[in-house]
Amino acid sequence: MAPIEYFDSHCHLDPMRFDGDTKDVLQRARAAGVSRLTVIGTRAADSEAAVQLSENEEGVFCAVGIHPNDVDDVEEAEWGRIQKLAESGKVSAVGETGLDWFRAVASKENQQLFFDRHIALAQATELPLVIHTRDSIRDVLDTLAKATQKKRLTGVLHAFTGTAEEAKEAVELGFFIGFAGMVTFRSAAALREVAKTVPLDRLLVETDSPFLSPEPLRGRRNEPSHVIHTARCLANIRGETIENLAAATTKNACLLFQADGQ
């Protein structure tokens, strides 16, 4: 039987978060069967680091963008660096972008402005979006619905915590649904019910490393090798074999990030 392969569709492996042990983290991921992963940028500096890592490491892909919580601190020159990266042909997605009404550390006006900018950049480059939502999914879905009326757009709602109806709406707009370690938490019974409803061909698994460690590893620094716990949880609640769940989510991520060649 062929070994099971996983694709961690969302992680942050820049030197600011993984100081000095990125090589070891990648080795552990590969040993666990995580053959591919997408490293996500949140500012220009870690976006540039993500691009460099993807150029140097097989099976590593990258996304570039400005996290919604940081948009009040961004000057035009930094946004220009994101645009240049997205247009370079070296990246697989635009983001992490979106709206965060929970933390409210950045103004709603600027968050919406930069979300719109990321959407326009994704459409211009024909790259998928990596979308952050927190207490904002209605506004995110409304924004995406308007954008998709103008030009095709795809992407993933990462670390999804919405309802089954919201997931269905996102899928109908052409997006994937990513589940992170929260779906394994004892308190997340409602989210597991939502995860059962997402079509298998629209499902992704992720770690959001170094955050959101799954059960039974809560309290530890998260890393891509831990995505297997989220995948096993999803397979169990959906009545899938882990082989089928891993194969489907890997295929979906390869399709989204145009990673078929690796």
Summary of the structure (lengths in Angstrom):
residues: 262
radius of gyration: 16.8
end to end distance: 20.6
largest distance: 52.8
contacts: 941
relative contact order: 0.15
helix: 48%
strand: 17%
